[in-house]
Amino acid sequence: MLVGVWTTGTVADAENSLQELKQLAETAGSVVLEGLIQRRQRPDPATYIGSGKAEELRDVVAATGADTVICDGELTPGQLRRLEEIVKVKVIDRTALILDIFAQHAKSREGKAQVELAQLEYLLPRLRGWGGNLSRQVGGRAAGGVGIGGRGPGETKLELDRRRIRERMAKLRREIASMSTTRETKRARRQRREVPAVAIAGYTNAGKSSLLNRLTGAGVLVEDALFATLDPTVRRARTPDGRLFTLADTVGFVRHLPHQLVEAFRSTLEEVSDADLILHVVDGSHPDPESQIKAVREVLAELNATHIPEIVVINKADVADPDTITRLTRREKHSVVVSARTGQGIDELLAAIERDLPRMDHEVRVLVPYRRGDLVARAHEEGEILAEEHTADGTLLHARVPAALAAELRRCAVPEKVGAGAERPA
């Protein structure tokens, strides 16, 4: 049973939000029986939907045989408890539902640790028991002769649970920090080689993984489900002029993405904040793509990534309404319309990436001896070849390359018989 509170916007916005909650519930493995929307200025502080609506909800739950109520918002521990007391079935909120989906889809060790940390952060204030008024006092002789006032009932089960959760959270944070070191090392290596980085970001199920596969042939899992991708995938690709860049697929965003997840997945989401260019993928076939764009940009702002150049990639053009595509392209001036499924618009997207990627700022003209063919190969791999000619003394190379490689090429360049306009070593 789905429940939403409509506080702002139009009735269509409220229905779209509940429809998305239905998709989330189905992704988590639930069967949705019915949905209910209440119009009010703000959620009720006691029961989220008000006592009268809560009793109406109880009757609908009894009539349909629903065993769970899912609320379209984050509920306080008190709201959850009071609503459960009225409807007599399990009540969960949107945050708990998203965390459950993440838990089902996490595959890597780091992904599982990140999800568990987010779940524990959500669970900690929602543990139920006598409250926090009983301290960790011990009773009887173990009190060490403290006397009157020093003999308590001992550590309650609630306190014990809270302590264990905090200890587990501290351990998970240490593990995530150690695991993120590997990614940071790889990222630092790419930055040292000055390989430009492109991050694919966007709303969940917008087609990010399909686009990565289309651009690189990565073979990443593509599934018509929310949050099918949790573990970031980084692949190499080339622009039409041959320049190498990396392309990173990231976890999908969603409206009201729980802050626990943004924090727990911060090391994963750094692929976005460290990128040179963001491909912001939008589902052109969605009934309200503008709200998805807004939600993604809110998360990008949380990650301090709003300063990074962005190309809006309007995906699913093969099934989208042409009027929606026209509206989006008029609104988003720097956009490309594509279909990752059919390949439509991919050449235009690659041309846009080539235009917006930072260029290598070290241009060299050197005669490289044939024994240093490894440097020529690196120039092909890491840089942009402008001209190449094979002479009797070596390979005459005109290229834009990273600073470190430019220095190496100049050091080993053949000083005699250098071709016209070629650089002599310092």
MARROMI-357652 format. One record per residue (C-alpha): x, z negated, y; residue number from 1. Coordinates in steps of 0.1 Angstrom, whole numbers, m for minus. Each point is the difference from the previous one (the first is absolute). Last residue first. Layout:
# MARROMI-357652
REC     xx     zz     yy   nr
REC      X      Z      Y  NUM
...
***
This chain:
# MARROMI-357652
REC     xx     zz     yy   nr
REC    673    248    216  426
REC     m9     26    m26  425
REC     m6     35     13  424
REC    m36     10      6  423
REC    m10     36     m8  422
REC     m9     23     29  421
REC     17     30    m17  420
REC     12     m8    m35  419
REC     28    m25     m6  418
REC     31     18    m12  417
REC     20    m33     m2  416
REC    m16    m35      4  415
REC    m19     m1    m33  414
REC    m27    m27      4  413
REC      5    m33    m19  412
REC     m3    m24     29  411
REC    m28     20     18  410
REC    m21      1    m32  409
REC      4    m38     m4  408
REC    m10     m7     36  407
REC    m30     22     m3  406
REC    m10    m18    m32  405
REC      0    m34     18  404
REC    m20     14     30  403
REC    m28     16    m21  402
REC      0     38     m2  401
REC     m9     31     21  400
REC     17     30    m15  399
REC     24     29      5  398
REC     23      3    m30  397
REC     28     24     m7  396
REC      7     m5    m37  395
REC     37      3    m10  394
REC     33     18      7  393
REC    m10     35    m13  392
REC    m34     m3     17  391
REC    m35    m10    m11  390
REC    m25     m1     28  389
REC    m27    m25      8  388
REC    m24     m2     30  387
REC    m25    m25     14  386
REC      0    m24    m30  385
REC    m21    m32      7  384
REC     13    m32    m14  383
REC     m1    m24    m29  382
REC     m1     22    m31  381
REC     16     32     13  380
REC     26    m20     19  379
REC      6    m21    m31  378
REC      6     32    m20  377
REC     25     12     26  376
REC     17    m34     m2  375
REC      2      2    m38  374
REC     16     35      3  373
REC     31    m18     13  372
REC     24     20    m21  371
REC    m14     32     16  370
REC     15    m10     34  369
REC    m26     m6     27  368
REC      2     21     31  367
REC    m20    m18     27  366
REC    m27      5     25  365
REC    m18    m33      5  364
REC    m33    m12     16  363
REC     m5    m37      1  362
REC    m35     m9     14  361
REC    m19      3    m33  360
REC    m36      6     10  359
REC    m27    m26      1  358
REC    m31     12    m19  357
REC    m28     12     22  356
REC      4     38     m3  355
REC      9      0    m38  354
REC    m30    m23     m7  353
REC    m23     24     19  352
REC     14     30    m20  351
REC     m6    m20    m32  350
REC    m36     m7     11  349
REC     m6     37      8  348
REC     13     10    m35  347
REC    m22    m27    m16  346
REC    m32     14     18  345
REC    m19      8    m32  344
REC     18    m12    m31  343
REC    m32     m2    m21  342
REC      0    m37     m8  341
REC     21    m12     29  340
REC    m25     17     24  339
REC     13      2     35  338
REC     m9     m1     37  337
REC     29     m9     23  336
REC     m2    m24     30  335
REC     18     m7     33  334
REC    m31      4     23  333
REC    m21    m26    m19  332
REC    m35      1     16  331
REC     m4     38      0  330
REC     15      1    m35  329
REC    m24    m27    m11  328
REC    m32     16     14  327
REC      9     34    m15  326
REC      6    m16    m34  325
REC    m33    m19      2  324
REC    m18     33      9  323
REC     17     18    m29  322
REC    m15    m27    m24  321
REC     27     m9    m25  320
REC      3     12    m36  319
REC     30     25      2  318
REC     14    m19     31  317
REC      7    m30    m23  316
REC     27    m12     25  315
REC      3     m3     37  314
REC     37     m8      5  313
REC      5    m18     33  312
REC     37      4      9  311
REC     16    m31     15  310
REC     31     m8     19  309
REC     10    m37     m4  308
REC     m8    m23     30  307
REC    m31    m14    m17  306
REC     21    m15    m29  305
REC      0    m36     10  304
REC    m14     m9    m35  303
REC    m31    m16     15  302
REC     m4     31     22  301
REC      2     22    m32  300
REC    m28    m22    m14  299
REC    m22      6     31  298
REC      9     37     m2  297
REC    m13      2    m36  296
REC    m33    m16     10  295
REC     m5     24     30  294
REC      7     30    m21  293
REC    m26    m13    m26  292
REC    m26     m5     27  291
REC      5     36     12  290
REC     m4     13    m36  289
REC    m37    m11     m1  288
REC    m19     20    m26  287
REC     32      7    m20  286
REC      8     36     m9  285
REC     29      3     24  284
REC     18    m29    m18  283
REC     29     m8     25  282
REC     37      0     m8  281
REC     23    m14     27  280
REC     33     17     m7  279
REC     24    m24     18  278
REC     34     12     13  277
REC     34    m17      4  276
REC     m9    m27    m25  275
REC     11    m37      1  274
REC    m35    m14      8  273
REC    m16     21    m28  272
REC     26     m9    m28  271
REC     m3    m35     13  270
REC    m34     m1    m16  269
REC     16     m9    m33  268
REC     18    m30     15  267
REC    m31    m10     19  266
REC    m22      1    m31  265
REC     m5    m38     m1  264
REC     m6     m2     38  263
REC    m24     30      1  262
REC    m17    m13    m31  261
REC     m5    m35     14  260
REC    m14     17     32  259
REC    m28     13    m21  258
REC     m7     37      9  257
REC    m30     m2     23  256
REC     m7     38     m4  255
REC     22     15    m26  254
REC     37     11     m4  253
REC     15     18    m29  252
REC     33    m10    m15  251
REC     29     23      8  250
REC     14     34    m10  249
REC     35      6     14  248
REC     14     34      8  247
REC     38      4      4  246
REC     15     28     20  245
REC     24     29     m7  244
REC      2     30     24  243
REC     m4     34    m16  242
REC    m16     20     29  241
REC    m34     m3    m18  240
REC      4    m38      0  239
REC     13    m17    m31  238
REC    m13    m28    m22  237
REC     14    m31    m16  236
REC    m23    m27    m16  235
REC     m8    m36      8  234
REC    m29    m16    m19  233
REC    m14    m33     12  232
REC    m17    m22    m26  231
REC    m37     m6      8  230
REC    m16     34     m6  229
REC    m35      1    m16  228
REC    m12    m21     30  227
REC    m36     14     m1  226
REC     m8     24    m28  225
REC      0     38     m5  224
REC     33     m1    m18  223
REC     34     17      6  222
REC     29    m16    m18  221
REC     33     14     15  220
REC     14     32    m15  219
REC     26      4     28  218
REC     m5     38      5  217
REC     14     m5     35  216
REC    m26     12     25  215
REC    m30      3    m23  214
REC      8    m32    m18  213
REC      4    m19     33  212
REC    m33     15     12  211
REC    m18    m11    m32  210
REC     15    m35      4  209
REC    m14     m2     36  208
REC    m35     13     m8  207
REC    m22    m20     23  206
REC     m8    m25    m29  205
REC     12    m30     21  204
REC      3      8     37  203
REC     33     14     12  202
REC     38      0     m1  201
REC     25     25    m13  200
REC     35    m10     12  199
REC     26     26     11  198
REC     37    m11      0  197
REC     28     21     15  196
REC     33      0    m21  195
REC     26    m15     23  194
REC     25     m6    m29  193
REC      1    m36     13  192
REC    m38      0      3  191
REC     m3     10    m37  190
REC     25    m26    m11  189
REC    m18    m26     21  188
REC    m33      9    m17  187
REC     16     m3    m34  186
REC     14    m34      9  185
REC    m33    m11     15  184
REC    m18     10    m31  183
REC     24    m20    m22  182
REC     m3    m30     24  181
REC    m38      0     m4  180
REC      4    m16    m34  179
REC     19    m30     13  178
REC    m26     m6     28  177
REC    m29      5    m24  176
REC     15    m26    m24  175
REC      6    m26     27  174
REC    m36      5     13  173
REC    m13     m4    m35  172
REC     19    m33     m5  171
REC    m14    m14     33  170
REC    m35     11    m11  169
REC      3    m17    m34  168
REC     11    m32     17  167
REC    m29      2     24  166
REC    m24      7    m29  165
REC     14    m29    m20  164
REC     m5    m24     29  163
REC    m35     12      6  162
REC     m9     m4    m36  161
REC     15    m35     m1  160
REC    m19    m10     31  159
REC    m33     13    m15  158
REC      7    m18    m33  157
REC      5    m33     19  156
REC     34    m16      4  155
REC     m3    m37     m8  154
REC    m30    m22      6  153
REC     19    m20     26  152
REC     20    m33     m1  151
REC     21     m3     31  150
REC    m28    m15     21  149
REC      7    m36    m12  148
REC     34     m3    m16  147
REC     30     24      3  146
REC     13    m14    m33  145
REC     15     33    m11  144
REC    m33     19     m1  143
REC      7      8    m36  142
REC    m12    m35     m8  141
REC    m36      9      6  140
REC    m11     32     17  139
REC     18     31     14  138
REC     m6     15     34  137
REC      0     37      6  136
REC    m25     m2     29  135
REC    m38      0     m3  134
REC    m18     14     31  133
REC      6     36     m8  132
REC    m34      9    m14  131
REC    m17    m14    m31  130
REC      1     33    m18  129
REC     m2     37      7  128
REC     28     24      5  127
REC     m9     25     28  126
REC     29     m7     24  125
REC     25      9    m27  124
REC    m18     30    m15  123
REC      7     26     26  122
REC     38     m8      2  121
REC     m1     m1    m39  120
REC    m15     35     m1  119
REC     25     14     25  118
REC     29    m14    m20  117
REC    m14     14    m32  116
REC     m4     34     15  115
REC     36      0     13  114
REC     14    m12    m34  113
REC    m20     27    m19  112
REC     13     27     24  111
REC     36    m12     m4  110
REC     m2      1    m38  109
REC    m15     34      1  108
REC    m35      9    m12  107
REC    m24    m14     25  106
REC    m34     17     m4  105
REC    m22    m29    m14  104
REC     15    m26     23  103
REC     m6     23     30  102
REC    m36      4    m10  101
REC     m4    m38     m2  100
REC     16     m4     34   99
REC    m25     25     14   98
REC    m29    m20    m14   97
REC     13    m33     12   96
REC      3     14     35   95
REC    m35     15     m1   94
REC    m16    m33     m8   93
REC    m10    m17    m33   92
REC    m31    m19    m10   91
REC     m7    m11    m37   90
REC    m36     m7     m7   89
REC    m25    m28      9   88
REC    m12     18     32   87
REC     m2    m32     20   86
REC     30    m20    m12   85
REC     21     32      0   84
REC     m9      6     37   83
REC     11    m36      8   82
REC     33      3    m18   81
REC     10     34     14   80
REC    m10     m9     35   79
REC     21    m32     m2   78
REC     31     18    m13   77
REC     m3     24     29   76
REC    m12     35     m7   75
REC     19     32      5   74
REC    m24     29      4   73
REC    m23     23    m19   72
REC    m14    m27    m24   71
REC      0      6    m38   70
REC    m26    m19    m20   69
REC      6     m3    m37   68
REC    m21     m4    m32   67
REC    m28     24     10   66
REC    m32     m4    m22   65
REC    m20     23     24   64
REC    m29    m25      6   63
REC     22    m31      1   62
REC     24     16     24   61
REC    m29     13     22   60
REC    m15    m36      1   59
REC     34    m15     10   58
REC      5     26     27   57
REC    m34    m10     15   56
REC     13    m36      0   55
REC     32     11     17   54
REC    m20     20     25   53
REC    m19    m32     10   52
REC     32    m21      1   51
REC     21     23     22   50
REC     22     30    m11   49
REC     35    m15      1   48
REC    m12    m33    m16   47
REC     11    m27     25   46
REC     17     18     29   45
REC    m28     27      0   44
REC     17     34      6   43
REC     m3     12     36   42
REC    m26     19     21   41
REC    m23      6    m30   40
REC    m13     29    m20   39
REC      0     m6    m38   38
REC     10     26    m26   37
REC     m9     m2    m37   36
REC     14     20    m29   35
REC    m12      4    m35   34
REC     11      3    m36   33
REC     37      8      3   32
REC     18      1    m34   31
REC     34    m16      3   30
REC     34     13    m12   29
REC     22     m7     30   28
REC     m2     36     10   27
REC    m38     m4     m1   26
REC      2    m29     24   25
REC     23     18     24   24
REC    m23     31     m1   23
REC    m31    m23      7   22
REC     20    m17     29   21
REC      6     35     14   20
REC    m38      7     m1   19
REC     m6    m34     17   18
REC     23     11     28   17
REC    m16     34      2   16
REC    m34    m16      2   15
REC     11    m23     29   14
REC     15     30     19   13
REC    m32     20     m6   12
REC    m21    m29     14   11
REC     21      4     32   10
REC     27    m22     14    9
REC      3    m38      0    8
REC    m12    m31    m19    7
REC    m13     14    m33    6
REC      5    m27    m27    5
REC      5     14    m35    4
REC    m10    m11    m35    3
REC      6     18    m33    2
REC    m15    m11    m33    1
***
